[in-house]
Amino acid sequence: MNPAEWDGTRKLAAVAIVPALLLGGAVMNTSVLVVDVQTPDSPHLVVPVPMPLARAGLAFAPDEAKRVQVPELAEHLPEAKKAVAALREAPDGLFVEVHDGDEHVRITKEGDVLRVRVIDGSRTNVNVRFPLAAAAEALEAYDVEDRSFDTSDLVAALGSGPGGELVHVLDGEDEVSIRMW
């Protein structure tokens, strides 16, 4: 191959690889929601869902799945926004703790996350991490006129929160985990 042909081949290779690099960069910078379900009488199910794919899929959802009606929020929206802002500004620590026999509920703030832990007897354990950034973003996306949320906006808000485990439920031998990566 002479130098002119080699130079043309290099340019062609560079042009061909740019879309692949851009696509790879987009995938690497994408949050992925992973749903993990384990039950003793069915296969272990792990479903990874890239957040942009979830938002894109909502475009093809039936109309009734594209909006979540929450009419009660319209009159309380300013207070809800103030409450989330206050929680975000509050110091980390224990907010609520309740013991009742073998039931235990504990609500704490850790960074920009509200954590709710519920233990009900020896077989049920629920752990939820609620990203306050996602709550603030969701409240901003609320449509007061329609009194609803656009589900695409809710998915986007969820993606704005910190990564890690969002929900973990252990109920006897059944276990469900939802993580954001």
Wavefront OBJ file of the C-alpha trace (Angstrom):
o trace
v 0.000 0.000 0.000
v 1.492 3.341 -0.970
v 1.509 6.282 1.487
v -1.475 8.011 -0.199
v -3.632 4.872 0.087
v -2.530 4.390 3.725
v -3.498 7.994 4.556
v -6.950 7.515 2.992
v -7.472 4.257 4.866
v -6.587 5.939 8.183
v -9.060 8.754 7.501
v -11.795 6.282 6.598
v -11.104 4.267 9.772
v -11.223 7.444 11.881
v -14.563 8.474 10.375
v -15.983 4.971 10.885
v -14.948 4.757 14.513
v -16.337 8.154 15.633
v -20.012 7.000 15.816
v -18.986 3.924 17.789
v -17.036 6.061 20.247
v -19.925 8.490 20.624
v -22.379 5.659 21.228
v -19.991 4.046 23.720
v -19.589 7.356 25.534
v -23.338 7.813 25.731
v -23.793 4.320 27.170
v -20.974 4.813 29.676
v -22.572 8.070 30.918
v -26.029 6.532 31.276
v -27.706 5.525 34.507
v -29.058 2.014 34.539
v -31.897 0.850 36.759
v -31.454 -2.807 37.712
v -34.402 -4.803 39.034
v -33.373 -8.060 40.724
v -36.051 -10.559 41.806
v -35.352 -13.857 43.582
v -38.031 -16.298 44.673
v -37.582 -19.960 45.588
v -40.116 -21.222 43.035
v -39.027 -19.238 39.956
v -35.813 -18.338 38.129
v -33.615 -15.536 39.415
v -34.600 -12.515 37.315
v -32.271 -9.555 36.707
v -33.501 -6.797 34.396
v -31.144 -3.893 33.598
v -32.904 -0.868 32.084
v -30.843 2.079 30.774
v -32.700 5.238 31.805
v -32.661 6.803 28.290
v -34.174 3.574 26.954
v -36.901 3.715 29.617
v -37.724 7.313 28.654
v -37.728 6.437 24.959
v -39.976 3.445 25.601
v -42.515 5.675 27.310
v -43.062 7.426 23.977
v -44.663 4.176 22.772
v -46.670 3.568 25.945
v -50.459 3.851 25.929
v -51.719 7.353 26.712
v -52.935 6.326 30.182
v -49.361 5.253 31.069
v -47.812 8.561 29.992
v -49.264 10.583 32.858
v -49.806 9.945 36.564
v -52.740 11.907 37.933
v -52.147 13.349 41.413
v -54.848 16.006 41.817
v -54.323 16.332 45.585
v -50.781 17.659 45.076
v -51.864 20.791 43.187
v -53.063 22.649 46.284
v -50.109 21.469 48.402
v -47.308 21.840 45.843
v -45.660 24.901 47.461
v -45.591 23.168 50.855
v -44.256 19.942 49.328
v -41.428 21.864 47.644
v -40.626 23.634 50.932
v -40.638 20.310 52.810
v -38.217 18.691 50.353
v -35.972 21.777 50.444
v -36.005 21.707 54.262
v -35.135 18.005 54.289
v -32.243 18.644 51.903
v -30.918 21.397 54.189
v -31.455 19.449 57.429
v -28.461 17.808 59.081
v -28.002 14.078 58.743
v -29.459 11.989 61.504
v -32.402 10.096 62.905
v -35.843 11.645 62.220
v -38.255 8.951 63.426
v -37.918 5.662 65.274
v -40.808 3.465 66.361
v -40.660 0.120 68.180
v -43.800 -1.958 68.632
v -43.107 -5.518 69.654
v -41.135 -7.154 66.849
v -41.930 -4.293 64.435
v -39.407 -1.506 63.973
v -39.537 1.604 61.755
v -36.606 3.955 61.376
v -36.370 7.071 59.166
v -33.012 8.783 58.799
v -31.382 11.321 56.540
v -28.005 10.436 55.061
v -26.578 13.079 52.754
v -29.206 13.898 50.135
v -31.126 10.677 50.781
v -34.035 9.892 53.068
v -33.744 6.276 54.243
v -36.736 4.303 55.514
v -36.167 0.928 57.185
v -39.022 -1.311 58.278
v -38.635 -4.624 60.064
v -41.824 -6.591 60.601
v -41.058 -9.729 62.554
v -38.184 -11.992 61.676
v -39.161 -12.578 58.037
v -39.849 -9.112 56.540
v -37.268 -6.403 56.057
v -37.769 -3.326 53.831
v -35.067 -0.782 53.114
v -35.814 2.246 50.899
v -33.404 5.034 49.900
v -35.383 8.027 48.641
v -33.171 10.510 46.736
v -34.220 14.025 47.735
v -32.746 15.481 44.520
v -35.106 13.247 42.571
v -38.045 14.372 44.726
v -37.187 18.031 44.114
v -36.854 17.476 40.367
v -40.136 15.553 40.227
v -41.992 18.308 42.074
v -40.615 20.868 39.614
v -41.978 18.746 36.760
v -45.508 18.586 38.203
v -48.106 20.040 35.799
v -50.441 22.102 38.008
v -52.962 22.717 35.200
v -53.291 19.019 34.336
v -52.718 18.009 38.002
v -50.367 15.256 36.912
v -46.828 14.096 36.294
v -45.453 13.108 32.915
v -43.990 9.630 33.492
v -40.997 10.527 31.329
v -40.218 13.405 33.722
v -40.475 11.028 36.695
v -38.015 8.632 35.068
v -35.650 11.544 34.398
v -35.986 12.684 38.027
v -35.158 9.212 39.288
v -32.012 9.251 37.170
v -30.884 12.482 38.835
v -30.499 10.846 42.234
v -27.428 9.107 43.586
v -26.574 5.600 42.499
v -26.836 2.564 44.691
v -29.639 0.492 46.091
v -32.998 2.298 46.082
v -35.255 -0.501 47.336
v -34.510 -3.817 48.996
v -37.342 -6.028 50.228
v -36.802 -9.363 51.911
v -40.054 -11.162 52.694
v -39.381 -14.685 53.846
v -37.577 -16.359 50.952
v -38.650 -13.737 48.398
v -36.246 -10.901 47.694
v -36.513 -7.842 45.443
v -33.823 -5.250 44.910
v -33.866 -2.114 42.749
v -30.524 -0.395 42.149
v -29.401 2.615 40.158
v -25.988 2.348 38.529
l 1 2 3 4 5 6 7 8 9 10 11 12 13 14 15 16 17 18 19 20 21 22 23 24 25 26 27 28 29 30 31 32 33 34 35 36 37 38 39 40 41 42 43 44 45 46 47 48 49 50 51 52 53 54 55 56 57 58 59 60 61 62 63 64 65 66 67 68 69 70 71 72 73 74 75 76 77 78 79 80 81 82 83 84 85 86 87 88 89 90 91 92 93 94 95 96 97 98 99 100 101 102 103 104 105 106 107 108 109 110 111 112 113 114 115 116 117 118 119 120 121 122 123 124 125 126 127 128 129 130 131 132 133 134 135 136 137 138 139 140 141 142 143 144 145 146 147 148 149 150 151 152 153 154 155 156 157 158 159 160 161 162 163 164 165 166 167 168 169 170 171 172 173 174 175 176 177 178 179 180 181
